[in-house]
Amino acid sequence: MKSMLFILVAQLNAGGIQTVGAYPTLEQCRDALNVAATNVAAYYSCEATPVQGTWQRKDSRYAIARE
């Protein structure tokens, strides 16, 4: 079984990068992205990362949602 975790990442206008949260689904990450984008000026993205199971290069995926 393969599992994904979606990480909400903020690239701050001041130049830093910060992890905002981790979510089990892309939809939850996108919802959090929309809320965060209204509160703090930064570039946000939801990035997928494997957390369980045997992964091969062909299985890797990069999911992104931008605001």
PQR file with spaces between the fields and no chain letter, atoms N, CA, C, O and H, PARSE charges and radii, in Angstrom:
ATOM       1  N    MET     1       0.836   -1.181    0.000 -0.4000 1.5000
ATOM       2  CA   MET     1       0.000    0.000    0.000 -0.0000 2.0000
ATOM       3  C    MET     1       0.882    1.246    0.000  0.5500 1.7000
ATOM       4  O    MET     1       1.881    1.322    0.715 -0.5500 1.4000
ATOM       5  N    LYS     2       0.492    2.205   -0.807 -0.4000 1.5000
ATOM       6  CA   LYS     2       1.233    3.458   -0.907 -0.0000 2.0000
ATOM       7  C    LYS     2       0.367    4.581   -0.340  0.5500 1.7000
ATOM       8  O    LYS     2      -0.835    4.645   -0.599 -0.5500 1.4000
ATOM       9  H    LYS     2      -0.320    2.144   -1.388  0.4000 1.0000
ATOM      10  N    SER     3       0.985    5.450    0.423 -0.4000 1.5000
ATOM      11  CA   SER     3       0.267    6.576    1.013 -0.0000 2.0000
ATOM      12  C    SER     3       0.975    7.868    0.663  0.5500 1.7000
ATOM      13  O    SER     3       2.198    7.922    0.535 -0.5500 1.4000
ATOM      14  H    SER     3       1.961    5.398    0.633  0.4000 1.0000
ATOM      15  N    MET     4       0.169    8.908    0.512 -0.4000 1.5000
ATOM      16  CA   MET     4       0.706   10.237    0.227 -0.0000 2.0000
ATOM      17  C    MET     4       0.317   11.169    1.359  0.5500 1.7000
ATOM      18  O    MET     4      -0.724   11.007    1.997 -0.5500 1.4000
ATOM      19  H    MET     4      -0.824    8.865    0.616  0.4000 1.0000
ATOM      20  N    LEU     5       1.167   12.134    1.588 -0.4000 1.5000
ATOM      21  CA   LEU     5       0.899   13.197    2.539 -0.0000 2.0000
ATOM      22  C    LEU     5       1.106   14.512    1.788  0.5500 1.7000
ATOM      23  O    LEU     5       2.078   14.660    1.047 -0.5500 1.4000
ATOM      24  H    LEU     5       2.012   12.266    1.069  0.4000 1.0000
ATOM      25  N    PHE     6       0.212   15.446    1.975 -0.4000 1.5000
ATOM      26  CA   PHE     6       0.296   16.717    1.269 -0.0000 2.0000
ATOM      27  C    PHE     6       0.768   17.796    2.236  0.5500 1.7000
ATOM      28  O    PHE     6       0.149   18.036    3.273 -0.5500 1.4000
ATOM      29  H    PHE     6      -0.577   15.326    2.577  0.4000 1.0000
ATOM      30  N    ILE     7       1.863   18.434    1.883 -0.4000 1.5000
ATOM      31  CA   ILE     7       2.500   19.428    2.731 -0.0000 2.0000
ATOM      32  C    ILE     7       2.223   20.816    2.153  0.5500 1.7000
ATOM      33  O    ILE     7       2.479   21.074    0.977 -0.5500 1.4000
ATOM      34  H    ILE     7       2.366   18.240    1.042  0.4000 1.0000
ATOM      35  N    LEU     8       1.696   21.706    3.000 -0.4000 1.5000
ATOM      36  CA   LEU     8       1.496   23.092    2.590 -0.0000 2.0000
ATOM      37  C    LEU     8       2.767   23.867    2.923  0.5500 1.7000
ATOM      38  O    LEU     8       3.170   23.961    4.083 -0.5500 1.4000
ATOM      39  H    LEU     8       1.489   21.497    3.955  0.4000 1.0000
ATOM      40  N    VAL     9       3.386   24.417    1.886 -0.4000 1.5000
ATOM      41  CA   VAL     9       4.659   25.113    2.028 -0.0000 2.0000
ATOM      42  C    VAL     9       4.465   26.574    1.635  0.5500 1.7000
ATOM      43  O    VAL     9       3.786   26.881    0.655 -0.5500 1.4000
ATOM      44  H    VAL     9       3.058   24.341    0.944  0.4000 1.0000
ATOM      45  N    ALA    10       5.071   27.470    2.411 -0.4000 1.5000
ATOM      46  CA   ALA    10       5.018   28.898    2.113 -0.0000 2.0000
ATOM      47  C    ALA    10       6.411   29.408    1.801  0.5500 1.7000
ATOM      48  O    ALA    10       7.349   29.197    2.570 -0.5500 1.4000
ATOM      49  H    ALA    10       5.622   27.221    3.207  0.4000 1.0000
ATOM      50  N    GLN    11       6.540   30.080    0.670 -0.4000 1.5000
ATOM      51  CA   GLN    11       7.782   30.770    0.351 -0.0000 2.0000
ATOM      52  C    GLN    11       7.509   32.238    0.631  0.5500 1.7000
ATOM      53  O    GLN    11       6.816   32.916   -0.128 -0.5500 1.4000
ATOM      54  H    GLN    11       5.778   30.252    0.045  0.4000 1.0000
ATOM      55  N    LEU    12       8.064   32.713    1.732 -0.4000 1.5000
ATOM      56  CA   LEU    12       7.781   34.063    2.198 -0.0000 2.0000
ATOM      57  C    LEU    12       8.436   35.105    1.302  0.5500 1.7000
ATOM      58  O    LEU    12       9.489   34.861    0.714 -0.5500 1.4000
ATOM      59  H    LEU    12       8.627   32.162    2.349  0.4000 1.0000
ATOM      60  N    ASN    13       7.806   36.256    1.207 -0.4000 1.5000
ATOM      61  CA   ASN    13       8.340   37.339    0.382 -0.0000 2.0000
ATOM      62  C    ASN    13       9.688   37.818    0.896  0.5500 1.7000
ATOM      63  O    ASN    13      10.473   38.388    0.137 -0.5500 1.4000
ATOM      64  H    ASN    13       6.950   36.454    1.685  0.4000 1.0000
ATOM      65  N    ALA    14       9.967   37.595    2.177 -0.4000 1.5000
ATOM      66  CA   ALA    14      11.249   37.982    2.766 -0.0000 2.0000
ATOM      67  C    ALA    14      12.363   37.008    2.381  0.5500 1.7000
ATOM      68  O    ALA    14      13.536   37.269    2.652 -0.5500 1.4000
ATOM      69  H    ALA    14       9.329   37.132    2.793  0.4000 1.0000
ATOM      70  N    GLY    15      12.002   35.888    1.753 -0.4000 1.5000
ATOM      71  CA   GLY    15      13.013   34.959    1.271 -0.0000 2.0000
ATOM      72  C    GLY    15      13.065   33.614    1.958  0.5500 1.7000
ATOM      73  O    GLY    15      13.756   32.716    1.477 -0.5500 1.4000
ATOM      74  H    GLY    15      11.050   35.676    1.533  0.4000 1.0000
ATOM      75  N    GLY    16      12.372   33.439    3.048 -0.4000 1.5000
ATOM      76  CA   GLY    16      12.404   32.165    3.758 -0.0000 2.0000
ATOM      77  C    GLY    16      11.355   31.188    3.248  0.5500 1.7000
ATOM      78  O    GLY    16      10.400   31.572    2.572 -0.5500 1.4000
ATOM      79  H    GLY    16      11.810   34.169    3.439  0.4000 1.0000
ATOM      80  N    ILE    17      11.551   29.916    3.584 -0.4000 1.5000
ATOM      81  CA   ILE    17      10.584   28.865    3.250 -0.0000 2.0000
ATOM      82  C    ILE    17      10.127   28.235    4.550  0.5500 1.7000
ATOM      83  O    ILE    17      10.940   27.939    5.426 -0.5500 1.4000
ATOM      84  H    ILE    17      12.327   29.604    4.132  0.4000 1.0000
ATOM      85  N    GLN    18       8.821   28.029    4.676 -0.4000 1.5000
ATOM      86  CA   GLN    18       8.262   27.510    5.914 -0.0000 2.0000
ATOM      87  C    GLN    18       7.197   26.464    5.606  0.5500 1.7000
ATOM      88  O    GLN    18       6.370   26.651    4.713 -0.5500 1.4000
ATOM      89  H    GLN    18       8.160   28.269    3.964  0.4000 1.0000
ATOM      90  N    THR    19       7.224   25.358    6.355 -0.4000 1.5000
ATOM      91  CA   THR    19       6.160   24.362    6.272 -0.0000 2.0000
ATOM      92  C    THR    19       5.013   24.857    7.133  0.5500 1.7000
ATOM      93  O    THR    19       5.198   25.171    8.309 -0.5500 1.4000
ATOM      94  H    THR    19       7.896   25.206    7.080  0.4000 1.0000
ATOM      95  N    VAL    20       3.826   24.927    6.543 -0.4000 1.5000
ATOM      96  CA   VAL    20       2.663   25.447    7.249 -0.0000 2.0000
ATOM      97  C    VAL    20       1.869   24.320    7.882  0.5500 1.7000
ATOM      98  O    VAL    20       1.400   24.458    9.012 -0.5500 1.4000
ATOM      99  H    VAL    20       3.676   24.672    5.588  0.4000 1.0000
ATOM     100  N    GLY    21       1.707   23.207    7.177 -0.4000 1.5000
ATOM     101  CA   GLY    21       0.926   22.093    7.701 -0.0000 2.0000
ATOM     102  C    GLY    21       1.025   20.866    6.819  0.5500 1.7000
ATOM     103  O    GLY    21       1.554   20.916    5.709 -0.5500 1.4000
ATOM     104  H    GLY    21       2.088   23.095    6.259  0.4000 1.0000
ATOM     105  N    ALA    22       0.507   19.763    7.335 -0.4000 1.5000
ATOM     106  CA   ALA    22       0.475   18.494    6.598 -0.0000 2.0000
ATOM     107  C    ALA    22      -0.961   17.981    6.603  0.5500 1.7000
ATOM     108  O    ALA    22      -1.647   18.039    7.623 -0.5500 1.4000
ATOM     109  H    ALA    22       0.077   19.722    8.237  0.4000 1.0000
ATOM     110  N    TYR    23      -1.409   17.479    5.457 -0.4000 1.5000
ATOM     111  CA   TYR    23      -2.805   17.075    5.291 -0.0000 2.0000
ATOM     112  C    TYR    23      -2.893   15.725    4.579  0.5500 1.7000
ATOM     113  O    TYR    23      -2.056   15.417    3.730 -0.5500 1.4000
ATOM     114  H    TYR    23      -0.852   17.432    4.628  0.4000 1.0000
ATOM     115  N    PRO    24      -3.897   14.922    4.918 -0.5600 1.5000
ATOM     116  CA   PRO    24      -4.031   13.604    4.306  0.2800 2.0000
ATOM     117  C    PRO    24      -4.583   13.627    2.879  0.5500 1.7000
ATOM     118  O    PRO    24      -4.406   12.666    2.130 -0.5500 1.4000
ATOM     119  N    THR    25      -5.256   14.729    2.499 -0.4000 1.5000
ATOM     120  CA   THR    25      -5.813   14.804    1.149 -0.0000 2.0000
ATOM     121  C    THR    25      -5.426   16.126    0.496  0.5500 1.7000
ATOM     122  O    THR    25      -5.174   17.119    1.178 -0.5500 1.4000
ATOM     123  H    THR    25      -5.400   15.510    3.107  0.4000 1.0000
ATOM     124  N    LEU    26      -5.384   16.125   -0.827 -0.4000 1.5000
ATOM     125  CA   LEU    26      -5.067   17.331   -1.581 -0.0000 2.0000
ATOM     126  C    LEU    26      -6.152   18.389   -1.385  0.5500 1.7000
ATOM     127  O    LEU    26      -5.852   19.582   -1.341 -0.5500 1.4000
ATOM     128  H    LEU    26      -5.589   15.319   -1.382  0.4000 1.0000
ATOM     129  N    GLU    27      -7.393   17.966   -1.269 -0.4000 1.5000
ATOM     130  CA   GLU    27      -8.488   18.912   -1.076 -0.0000 2.0000
ATOM     131  C    GLU    27      -8.328   19.685    0.226  0.5500 1.7000
ATOM     132  O    GLU    27      -8.551   20.896    0.254 -0.5500 1.4000
ATOM     133  H    GLU    27      -7.637   16.997   -1.304  0.4000 1.0000
ATOM     134  N    GLN    28      -7.945   19.006    1.306 -0.4000 1.5000
ATOM     135  CA   GLN    28      -7.727   19.684    2.581 -0.0000 2.0000
ATOM     136  C    GLN    28      -6.552   20.647    2.488  0.5500 1.7000
ATOM     137  O    GLN    28      -6.589   21.740    3.053 -0.5500 1.4000
ATOM     138  H    GLN    28      -7.764   18.023    1.284  0.4000 1.0000
ATOM     139  N    CYS    29      -5.525   20.243    1.782 -0.4000 1.5000
ATOM     140  CA   CYS    29      -4.366   21.109    1.607 -0.0000 2.0000
ATOM     141  C    CYS    29      -4.748   22.349    0.809  0.5500 1.7000
ATOM     142  O    CYS    29      -4.320   23.453    1.145 -0.5500 1.4000
ATOM     143  H    CYS    29      -5.494   19.355    1.323  0.4000 1.0000
ATOM     144  N    ARG    30      -5.533   22.188   -0.224 -0.4000 1.5000
ATOM     145  CA   ARG    30      -5.974   23.333   -1.029 -0.0000 2.0000
ATOM     146  C    ARG    30      -6.847   24.280   -0.214  0.5500 1.7000
ATOM     147  O    ARG    30      -6.738   25.498   -0.351 -0.5500 1.4000
ATOM     148  H    ARG    30      -5.881   21.291   -0.498  0.4000 1.0000
ATOM     149  N    ASP    31      -7.715   23.726    0.635 -0.4000 1.5000
ATOM     150  CA   ASP    31      -8.547   24.572    1.496 -0.0000 2.0000
ATOM     151  C    ASP    31      -7.672   25.397    2.435  0.5500 1.7000
ATOM     152  O    ASP    31      -7.895   26.596    2.604 -0.5500 1.4000
ATOM     153  H    ASP    31      -7.805   22.737    0.746  0.4000 1.0000
ATOM     154  N    ALA    32      -6.680   24.757    3.041 -0.4000 1.5000
ATOM     155  CA   ALA    32      -5.760   25.459    3.939 -0.0000 2.0000
ATOM     156  C    ALA    32      -4.946   26.495    3.170  0.5500 1.7000
ATOM     157  O    ALA    32      -4.652   27.570    3.694 -0.5500 1.4000
ATOM     158  H    ALA    32      -6.499   23.783    2.904  0.4000 1.0000
ATOM     159  N    LEU    33      -4.586   26.178    1.939 -0.4000 1.5000
ATOM     160  CA   LEU    33      -3.849   27.120    1.090 -0.0000 2.0000
ATOM     161  C    LEU    33      -4.673   28.383    0.859  0.5500 1.7000
ATOM     162  O    LEU    33      -4.147   29.492    0.949 -0.5500 1.4000
ATOM     163  H    LEU    33      -4.826   25.305    1.513  0.4000 1.0000
ATOM     164  N    ASN    34      -5.944   28.223    0.567 -0.4000 1.5000
ATOM     165  CA   ASN    34      -6.810   29.374    0.320 -0.0000 2.0000
ATOM     166  C    ASN    34      -6.927   30.256    1.556  0.5500 1.7000
ATOM     167  O    ASN    34      -6.912   31.482    1.443 -0.5500 1.4000
ATOM     168  H    ASN    34      -6.371   27.322    0.495  0.4000 1.0000
ATOM     169  N    VAL    35      -7.042   29.654    2.725 -0.4000 1.5000
ATOM     170  CA   VAL    35      -7.134   30.415    3.971 -0.0000 2.0000
ATOM     171  C    VAL    35      -5.810   31.122    4.259  0.5500 1.7000
ATOM     172  O    VAL    35      -5.795   32.305    4.597 -0.5500 1.4000
ATOM     173  H    VAL    35      -7.054   28.659    2.817  0.4000 1.0000
ATOM     174  N    ALA    36      -4.719   30.407    4.127 -0.4000 1.5000
ATOM     175  CA   ALA    36      -3.401   30.981    4.415 -0.0000 2.0000
ATOM     176  C    ALA    36      -3.084   32.136    3.472  0.5500 1.7000
ATOM     177  O    ALA    36      -2.504   33.139    3.888 -0.5500 1.4000
ATOM     178  H    ALA    36      -4.731   29.446    3.852  0.4000 1.0000
ATOM     179  N    ALA    37      -3.457   31.999    2.224 -0.4000 1.5000
ATOM     180  CA   ALA    37      -3.140   33.031    1.228 -0.0000 2.0000
ATOM     181  C    ALA    37      -3.866   34.339    1.514  0.5500 1.7000
ATOM     182  O    ALA    37      -3.402   35.403    1.105 -0.5500 1.4000
ATOM     183  H    ALA    37      -3.927   31.184    1.886  0.4000 1.0000
ATOM     184  N    THR    38      -4.992   34.276    2.205 -0.4000 1.5000
ATOM     185  CA   THR    38      -5.713   35.509    2.533 -0.0000 2.0000
ATOM     186  C    THR    38      -5.130   36.182    3.774  0.5500 1.7000
ATOM     187  O    THR    38      -5.373   37.368    3.999 -0.5500 1.4000
ATOM     188  H    THR    38      -5.369   33.411    2.538  0.4000 1.0000
ATOM     189  N    ASN    39      -4.366   35.447    4.580 -0.4000 1.5000
ATOM     190  CA   ASN    39      -3.846   35.984    5.836 -0.0000 2.0000
ATOM     191  C    ASN    39      -2.408   36.493    5.755  0.5500 1.7000
ATOM     192  O    ASN    39      -2.078   37.498    6.384 -0.5500 1.4000
ATOM     193  H    ASN    39      -4.169   34.484    4.397  0.4000 1.0000
ATOM     194  N    VAL    40      -1.555   35.822    4.999 -0.4000 1.5000
ATOM     195  CA   VAL    40      -0.139   36.173    4.946 -0.0000 2.0000
ATOM     196  C    VAL    40       0.306   36.229    3.485  0.5500 1.7000
ATOM     197  O    VAL    40       0.041   35.311    2.709 -0.5500 1.4000
ATOM     198  H    VAL    40      -1.823   35.006    4.488  0.4000 1.0000
ATOM     199  N    ALA    41       0.976   37.306    3.125 -0.4000 1.5000
ATOM     200  CA   ALA    41       1.465   37.456    1.754 -0.0000 2.0000
ATOM     201  C    ALA    41       2.672   36.549    1.538  0.5500 1.7000
ATOM     202  O    ALA    41       3.745   36.785    2.093 -0.5500 1.4000
ATOM     203  H    ALA    41       1.191   38.052    3.756  0.4000 1.0000
ATOM     204  N    ALA    42       2.489   35.522    0.734 -0.4000 1.5000
ATOM     205  CA   ALA    42       3.555   34.577    0.419 -0.0000 2.0000
ATOM     206  C    ALA    42       3.114   33.748   -0.777  0.5500 1.7000
ATOM     207  O    ALA    42       1.954   33.805   -1.186 -0.5500 1.4000
ATOM     208  H    ALA    42       1.617   35.331    0.283  0.4000 1.0000
ATOM     209  N    TYR    43       4.028   32.990   -1.326 -0.4000 1.5000
ATOM     210  CA   TYR    43       3.723   32.052   -2.407 -0.0000 2.0000
ATOM     211  C    TYR    43       3.501   30.695   -1.745  0.5500 1.7000
ATOM     212  O    TYR    43       4.414   30.168   -1.108 -0.5500 1.4000
ATOM     213  H    TYR    43       4.970   32.944   -0.994  0.4000 1.0000
ATOM     214  N    TYR    44       2.319   30.126   -1.881 -0.4000 1.5000
ATOM     215  CA   TYR    44       1.976   28.854   -1.243 -0.0000 2.0000
ATOM     216  C    TYR    44       1.883   27.746   -2.266  0.5500 1.7000
ATOM     217  O    TYR    44       1.495   27.976   -3.411 -0.5500 1.4000
ATOM     218  H    TYR    44       1.578   30.554   -2.399  0.4000 1.0000
ATOM     219  N    SER    45       2.240   26.535   -1.850 -0.4000 1.5000
ATOM     220  CA   SER    45       2.061   25.369   -2.709 -0.0000 2.0000
ATOM     221  C    SER    45       1.768   24.147   -1.855  0.5500 1.7000
ATOM     222  O    SER    45       2.229   24.043   -0.718 -0.5500 1.4000
ATOM     223  H    SER    45       2.555   26.348   -0.920  0.4000 1.0000
ATOM     224  N    CYS    46       0.994   23.223   -2.417 -0.4000 1.5000
ATOM     225  CA   CYS    46       0.725   21.932   -1.788 -0.0000 2.0000
ATOM     226  C    CYS    46       1.600   20.903   -2.500  0.5500 1.7000
ATOM     227  O    CYS    46       1.449   20.674   -3.700 -0.5500 1.4000
ATOM     228  H    CYS    46       0.619   23.307   -3.340  0.4000 1.0000
ATOM     229  N    GLU    47       2.500   20.296   -1.766 -0.4000 1.5000
ATOM     230  CA   GLU    47       3.421   19.335   -2.347 -0.0000 2.0000
ATOM     231  C    GLU    47       3.131   17.945   -1.800  0.5500 1.7000
ATOM     232  O    GLU    47       2.912   17.770   -0.601 -0.5500 1.4000
ATOM     233  H    GLU    47       2.623   20.483   -0.791  0.4000 1.0000
ATOM     234  N    ALA    48       3.131   16.966   -2.687 -0.4000 1.5000
ATOM     235  CA   ALA    48       2.854   15.583   -2.298 -0.0000 2.0000
ATOM     236  C    ALA    48       4.161   14.867   -1.989  0.5500 1.7000
ATOM     237  O    ALA    48       5.165   15.034   -2.681 -0.5500 1.4000
ATOM     238  H    ALA    48       3.309   17.109   -3.661  0.4000 1.0000
ATOM     239  N    THR    49       4.119   14.072   -0.938 -0.4000 1.5000
ATOM     240  CA   THR    49       5.292   13.282   -0.584 -0.0000 2.0000
ATOM     241  C    THR    49       4.841   11.899   -0.128  0.5500 1.7000
ATOM     242  O    THR    49       3.859   11.789    0.607 -0.5500 1.4000
ATOM     243  H    THR    49       3.303   13.936   -0.376  0.4000 1.0000
ATOM     244  N    PRO    50       5.533   10.841   -0.545 -0.5600 1.5000
ATOM     245  CA   PRO    50       5.172    9.497   -0.099  0.2800 2.0000
ATOM     246  C    PRO    50       5.569    9.303    1.356  0.5500 1.7000
ATOM     247  O    PRO    50       6.630    9.758    1.781 -0.5500 1.4000
ATOM     248  N    VAL    51       4.714    8.625    2.121 -0.4000 1.5000
ATOM     249  CA   VAL    51       5.009    8.396    3.529 -0.0000 2.0000
ATOM     250  C    VAL    51       4.986    6.930    3.931  0.5500 1.7000
ATOM     251  O    VAL    51       5.420    6.588    5.031 -0.5500 1.4000
ATOM     252  H    VAL    51       3.851    8.255    1.776  0.4000 1.0000
ATOM     253  N    GLN    52       4.489    6.058    3.062 -0.4000 1.5000
ATOM     254  CA   GLN    52       4.385    4.648    3.431 -0.0000 2.0000
ATOM     255  C    GLN    52       4.420    3.794    2.178  0.5500 1.7000
ATOM     256  O    GLN    52       3.962    4.211    1.114 -0.5500 1.4000
ATOM     257  H    GLN    52       4.136    6.335    2.169  0.4000 1.0000
ATOM     258  N    GLY    53       4.961    2.609    2.311 -0.4000 1.5000
ATOM     259  CA   GLY    53       4.984    1.675    1.193 -0.0000 2.0000
ATOM     260  C    GLY    53       6.290    1.736    0.430  0.5500 1.7000
ATOM     261  O    GLY    53       7.160    2.559    0.711 -0.5500 1.4000
ATOM     262  H    GLY    53       5.333    2.270    3.175  0.4000 1.0000
ATOM     263  N    THR    54       6.407    0.854   -0.534 -0.4000 1.5000
ATOM     264  CA   THR    54       7.599    0.808   -1.375 -0.0000 2.0000
ATOM     265  C    THR    54       7.368    1.685   -2.596  0.5500 1.7000
ATOM     266  O    THR    54       6.426    1.472   -3.359 -0.5500 1.4000
ATOM     267  H    THR    54       5.700    0.185   -0.763  0.4000 1.0000
ATOM     268  N    TRP    55       8.235    2.670   -2.771 -0.4000 1.5000
ATOM     269  CA   TRP    55       8.088    3.604   -3.859 -0.0000 2.0000
ATOM     270  C    TRP    55       9.225    3.456   -4.841  0.5500 1.7000
ATOM     271  O    TRP    55      10.372    3.228   -4.458 -0.5500 1.4000
ATOM     272  H    TRP    55       9.000    2.844   -2.152  0.4000 1.0000
ATOM     273  N    GLN    56       8.898    3.588   -6.100 -0.4000 1.5000
ATOM     274  CA   GLN    56       9.897    3.571   -7.149 -0.0000 2.0000
ATOM     275  C    GLN    56       9.834    4.915   -7.871  0.5500 1.7000
ATOM     276  O    GLN    56       8.874    5.669   -7.717 -0.5500 1.4000
ATOM     277  H    GLN    56       7.966    3.774   -6.411  0.4000 1.0000
ATOM     278  N    ARG    57      10.844    5.198   -8.641 -0.4000 1.5000
ATOM     279  CA   ARG    57      10.895    6.485   -9.340 -0.0000 2.0000
ATOM     280  C    ARG    57       9.661    6.707  -10.216  0.5500 1.7000
ATOM     281  O    ARG    57       9.159    7.828  -10.300 -0.5500 1.4000
ATOM     282  H    ARG    57      11.625    4.586   -8.766  0.4000 1.0000
ATOM     283  N    LYS    58       9.172    5.660  -10.862 -0.4000 1.5000
ATOM     284  CA   LYS    58       8.010    5.813  -11.738 -0.0000 2.0000
ATOM     285  C    LYS    58       6.736    6.133  -10.958  0.5500 1.7000
ATOM     286  O    LYS    58       5.764    6.623  -11.534 -0.5500 1.4000
ATOM     287  H    LYS    58       9.580    4.749  -10.794  0.4000 1.0000
ATOM     288  N    ASP    59       6.734    5.855   -9.636 -0.4000 1.5000
ATOM     289  CA   ASP    59       5.574    6.144   -8.808 -0.0000 2.0000
ATOM     290  C    ASP    59       5.535    7.584   -8.315  0.5500 1.7000
ATOM     291  O    ASP    59       4.502    8.054   -7.839 -0.5500 1.4000
ATOM     292  H    ASP    59       7.523    5.457   -9.168  0.4000 1.0000
ATOM     293  N    SER    60       6.647    8.275   -8.426 -0.4000 1.5000
ATOM     294  CA   SER    60       6.717    9.609   -7.845 -0.0000 2.0000
ATOM     295  C    SER    60       5.804   10.561   -8.600  0.5500 1.7000
ATOM     296  O    SER    60       5.703   10.530   -9.826 -0.5500 1.4000
ATOM     297  H    SER    60       7.486    7.893   -8.813  0.4000 1.0000
ATOM     298  N    ARG    61       5.150   11.401   -7.827 -0.4000 1.5000
ATOM     299  CA   ARG    61       4.242   12.385   -8.388 -0.0000 2.0000
ATOM     300  C    ARG    61       4.469   13.692   -7.661  0.5500 1.7000
ATOM     301  O    ARG    61       4.891   13.710   -6.505 -0.5500 1.4000
ATOM     302  H    ARG    61       5.233   11.426   -6.831  0.4000 1.0000
ATOM     303  N    TYR    62       4.190   14.759   -8.332 -0.4000 1.5000
ATOM     304  CA   TYR    62       4.308   16.075   -7.737 -0.0000 2.0000
ATOM     305  C    TYR    62       3.004   16.793   -7.967  0.5500 1.7000
ATOM     306  O    TYR    62       2.697   17.173   -9.097 -0.5500 1.4000
ATOM     307  H    TYR    62       3.847   14.744   -9.271  0.4000 1.0000
ATOM     308  N    ALA    63       2.240   16.984   -6.933 -0.4000 1.5000
ATOM     309  CA   ALA    63       0.969   17.676   -7.048 -0.0000 2.0000
ATOM     310  C    ALA    63       1.131   19.087   -6.489  0.5500 1.7000
ATOM     311  O    ALA    63       1.715   19.285   -5.424 -0.5500 1.4000
ATOM     312  H    ALA    63       2.490   16.676   -6.015  0.4000 1.0000
ATOM     313  N    ILE    64       0.622   20.029   -7.202 -0.4000 1.5000
ATOM     314  CA   ILE    64       0.796   21.408   -6.750 -0.0000 2.0000
ATOM     315  C    ILE    64      -0.505   22.194   -6.965  0.5500 1.7000
ATOM     316  O    ILE    64      -1.195   22.024   -7.970 -0.5500 1.4000
ATOM     317  H    ILE    64       0.147   19.869   -8.067  0.4000 1.0000
ATOM     318  N    ALA    65      -0.808   23.031   -6.023 -0.4000 1.5000
ATOM     319  CA   ALA    65      -1.934   23.947   -6.154 -0.0000 2.0000
ATOM     320  C    ALA    65      -1.395   25.320   -5.813  0.5500 1.7000
ATOM     321  O    ALA    65      -0.791   25.508   -4.757 -0.5500 1.4000
ATOM     322  H    ALA    65      -0.248   23.170   -5.207  0.4000 1.0000
ATOM     323  N    ARG    66      -1.604   26.264   -6.680 -0.4000 1.5000
ATOM     324  CA   ARG    66      -1.041   27.605   -6.465 -0.0000 2.0000
ATOM     325  C    ARG    66      -2.151   28.617   -6.254  0.5500 1.7000
ATOM     326  O    ARG    66      -3.236   28.519   -6.828 -0.5500 1.4000
ATOM     327  H    ARG    66      -2.095   26.111   -7.537  0.4000 1.0000
ATOM     328  N    GLU    67      -1.850   29.573   -5.430 -0.4000 1.5000
ATOM     329  CA   GLU    67      -2.802   30.665   -5.194 -0.0000 2.0000
ATOM     330  C    GLU    67      -2.161   31.950   -5.687  0.5500 1.7000
ATOM     331  O    GLU    67      -2.768   33.017   -5.597 -0.5500 1.4000
ATOM     332  H    GLU    67      -0.968   29.653   -4.964  0.4000 1.0000
